[in-house]
């Protein structure tokens, strides 16, 4: 582990990281949108891929293009391979740092 400070995540990045950490398999962008909670934490179709690209550039997630169609796809149906995303160890570390910061703020505000 380096001595560099661990990056904290934006709200959208934290939601994505949390959903990826919960999943046993890599997820594609629209699946992340579908799994996101309603309300303030709901991911938007228009920003999900921009955020995922930014997270990948920071080393928080990795992606791979799907190598085979999903099992529920009907034979002969049009298919474009999706980009599947996985949280990296750096992403896990950033999520933990963000959760710790949130807990500290919550504790501070509860005392006031």
QUIMO-V577702 format. One record per backbone hydrogen bond with DSSP energy under -0.5 kcal/mol. CO is the residue of the C=O (numbers start at 1). NH is the residue of the N-H. If there is no record, write none. Layout:
# QUIMO-V577702
co: (CO;CO)
nh: (NH;NH)
This chain:
# QUIMO-V577702
co: (10;11;12;13;14;15;16;17;18;19;27;28;28;29;30;31;32;33;38;39;44;44;47;48;49;50;51;52;53;54;55;55;56;60;62;64;70;74;82;82;83;84;85;86;88;89;90;91;92;93;94;95;96;97;98;99;100;101;102;103;104;105;106;107;108)
nh: (14;15;16;17;18;19;20;21;22;23;85;31;32;33;34;35;36;36;41;42;47;48;51;52;53;54;55;56;57;58;60;61;59;88;86;84;73;77;66;84;29;64;27;62;92;93;94;95;96;97;98;99;100;101;102;103;104;105;106;107;108;109;110;111;112)
